[in-house]
Amino acid sequence: MAVLTSSSQNLQVHRFPQDYYIDSLRWLPQLSAFHRHIILAAFDSESSTSSLQILNSSNSSSNTPELTFQSSLTTPSRITSLTTSHNPNKPLIAASTFSGSLLLYTADLVNGSLEFVDSVDEKGFHLGRINGIDVSENGSEFVSVGEDGRINWVSFVGGGLSTRKVFDSNGLVSYGAVKWASPVEFVSGGLGFGLQWWDQRRPGGPVSQFKANWTRGTTSGIVHSIDIHPSRKHTCLAGGSSGTVFAWDLRWQQQPIMLSGVGTSDLSALSPLESDVWEVQYDNYTTSSNYRNMSESRVLPAMICSEDGILAVIEQGEEPVELLAEPCAINSFDIDRQNPSEIVCSLEWESIAILTRS
């Protein structure tokens, strides 16, 4: 384990080398202040096997975090996206795969064990890779999007899964990410930096769309990640190719609010990176001290990770704050929902990093 302390940011970084590639990881709900769990999707390149694993994160007597392996289940295909419900007793874990299936598990946080519940892999669900999946706030509904241009709704009621096709572009559109905005609304994103707002009360197509016309004809970019803050559901945050991070405000739909990347001459929005933004999340830790004083028109601070190894906090009109600069890609991260000073991220060179801010 390597440790780095950044006095300028009051940041401690603890790295834990692993024996496998980590495709994605997430914090699980916290049972106590001393024990937390991480769920991760692992891929062993030597055996070409994939698995879901639970690790226990605890503090030693020196107040240094330790990671302990607890359980693992082999998955039938490599994981492309991972999401969890926030039920502290027995959270649901949904994983999507390269082969186009959705896998559902439950985690027993007392024993640190995983249990397979059900899967959706029938013909017609998705053709090929599922790029994004998200779980609703109540933990019983999921939405998935794929490179095949299909959007599917999945319900977990009575111990089983049922599915419904929301939309099928017949291959004309490729989706890269999806996020619930309310119990009946979600946002999808994909090729060309486009975003679509869907309302299940109004089936047939998106109720609102954002087309990325600021890129001066460039449509090769793709949205990889979306986040929506629970207190500002009218604003969607998106990250994608070429270091691009922008917000789409439904009250002013025609023009994006650029935070990083292409299509802006604002020096404060210059990207701290040049490669793909793999994940973007609102940073509740940064906003906790001055949240009430922030204007409704101002985009809340966000955290991003990238292909060129950057983990950073970006804020509208401010210089980006770099938390990590790695020699390899940072392909996923998660901010602890109950304790946003804690961050976990996966490094492409087979390591897990836990960051603590103070």
Long-range contacts (C-beta under 8 A, 24 or more apart in sequence): 3-64, 6-323, 9-321, 9-323, 9-357, 10-357, 10-358, 11-323, 11-355, 11-356, 11-357, 11-358, 12-355, 12-356, 12-358, 13-324, 13-353, 13-354, 13-355, 14-64, 14-65, 14-353, 14-354, 14-355, 14-356, 15-347, 15-351, 15-352, 15-353, 16-67, 16-351, 16-352, 16-353, 16-354, 17-350, 17-351, 18-42, 18-350, 18-351, 18-352, 19-44, 19-350, 20-44, 20-45, 20-350, 21-45, 21-348, 21-350, 22-331, 22-332, 22-346, 22-347, 22-350, 22-352, 23-50, 23-78, 23-79, 23-80, 23-82, 23-331, 23-332, 23-346, 24-79, 24-80, 24-81, 24-82, 24-331, 24-332, 24-346, 25-82, 25-332, 25-333, 25-334, 25-344, 25-345, 25-346, 25-352, 26-82, 26-83, 26-84, 26-334, 27-334, 27-335, 27-336, 27-337, 27-342, 27-344, 28-54, 28-84, 28-91, 28-107, 28-109, 29-84, 29-86, 29-87, 29-88, 29-91, 29-109, 29-337, 29-338, 30-88, 30-336, 30-338, 30-339, 31-88, 31-109, 31-110, 34-58, 34-59, 36-336, 36-342, 37-70, 37-107, 37-109, 37-112, 38-67, 38-344, 38-352, 39-82, 39-84, 39-93, 39-107, 40-82, 40-346, 40-352, 41-75, 41-78, 41-79, 41-82, 41-95, 42-72, 43-78, 43-79, 49-74, 50-74, 50-75, 50-76, 50-77, 50-78, 50-79, 51-75, 52-79, 52-93, 52-95, 52-105, 52-114, 54-107, 54-112, 54-113, 54-114, 55-352, 56-112, 57-344, 57-354, 65-354, 65-356, 67-352, 67-354, 70-112, 70-113, 71-112, 71-113, 71-114, 72-114, 73-105, 73-114, 73-116, 75-103, 76-101, 76-103, 77-101, 80-129, 80-130, 80-131, 81-130, 81-131, 81-132, 81-133, 82-133, 82-332, 83-133, 83-134, 83-135, 83-142, 84-135, 85-135, 85-139, 86-137, 86-139, 86-337, 87-139, 91-139, 92-117, 92-135, 92-139, 92-156, 94-133, 94-135, 94-142, 95-133, 96-130, 96-131, 96-132, 96-133, 96-144, 97-129, 97-130, 98-128, 98-129, 99-128, 99-129, 100-125, 100-126, 100-127, 100-128, 100-129, 100-130, 100-146, 100-148, 101-125, 101-126, 101-130, 102-130, 102-133, 102-142, 102-144, 102-154, 102-161, 104-156, 104-161, 117-156, 117-159, 118-156, 118-159, 118-160, 118-161, 119-161, 120-154, 120-161, 120-163, 124-165, 125-150, 125-152, 125-163, 126-150, 126-152, 131-174, 131-175, 131-176, 131-177, 131-190, 132-175, 132-176, 132-177, 132-178, 132-188, 132-226, 133-178, 134-178, 134-179, 134-180, 134-186, 135-180, 136-180, 136-183, 137-180, 137-183, 137-230, 138-183, 141-180, 141-183, 143-178, 143-180, 143-186, 144-178, 145-175, 145-176, 145-177, 145-178, 145-188, 145-190, 146-174, 146-175, 147-174, 147-175, 147-176, 148-174, 149-173, 149-174, 149-175, 150-175, 151-175, 151-178, 151-188, 151-198, 153-200, 166-198, 166-200, 166-203, 167-198, 167-205, 167-206, 174-222, 176-222, 176-223, 176-224, 176-240, 177-223, 177-224, 177-225, 177-226, 177-238, 178-226, 179-226, 179-227, 179-228, 179-236, 180-228, 181-228, 181-233, 181-236, 182-233, 185-233, 187-226, 187-228, 187-236, 188-226, 189-223, 189-226, 189-238, 189-240, 190-222, 190-223, 191-219, 191-221, 191-222, 192-219, 192-220, 192-221, 192-222, 193-219, 193-221, 193-222, 193-223, 193-238, 193-240, 193-241, 193-244, 193-246, 194-223, 195-223, 195-226, 195-236, 195-238, 195-248, 197-236, 197-250, 208-250, 208-253, 210-248, 210-253, 210-256, 212-256, 212-263, 214-255, 214-256, 214-258, 214-263, 214-264, 215-262, 215-263, 216-263, 218-262, 221-262, 224-276, 224-277, 224-278, 224-279, 225-277, 225-278, 225-279, 225-280, 225-281, 226-280, 227-280, 227-281, 227-282, 227-302, 229-282, 229-300, 232-296, 232-300, 235-299, 237-280, 237-282, 237-299, 237-302, 238-280, 239-277, 239-278, 239-279, 239-280, 239-304, 240-276, 240-277, 241-276, 241-277, 242-271, 242-274, 242-275, 242-276, 243-271, 243-272, 243-273, 243-274, 243-275, 243-276, 243-277, 243-306, 244-271, 244-277, 245-271, 245-277, 245-280, 245-302, 245-304, 245-314, 247-299, 247-316, 249-297, 257-299, 257-316, 259-299, 259-302, 259-314, 259-315, 259-316, 260-304, 260-314, 260-320, 268-316, 268-317, 268-318, 268-319, 269-316, 271-320, 272-310, 272-312, 272-314, 272-320, 272-322, 273-304, 273-306, 273-307, 273-308, 273-310, 273-312, 274-308, 275-306, 275-307, 275-308, 276-306, 276-307, 277-304, 277-305, 277-306, 278-305, 278-306, 278-307, 278-329, 278-330, 278-331, 278-332, 279-304, 279-305, 279-331, 279-332, 279-333, 280-304, 281-333, 281-334, 281-335, 283-313, 283-335, 283-340, 284-335, 284-340, 285-335, 285-340, 285-341, 285-357, 286-313, 286-315, 288-340, 303-333, 303-335, 303-343, 305-330, 305-331, 305-332, 305-333, 305-345, 306-330, 307-331, 309-347, 311-343, 311-345, 311-355, 323-355, 324-353, 324-355
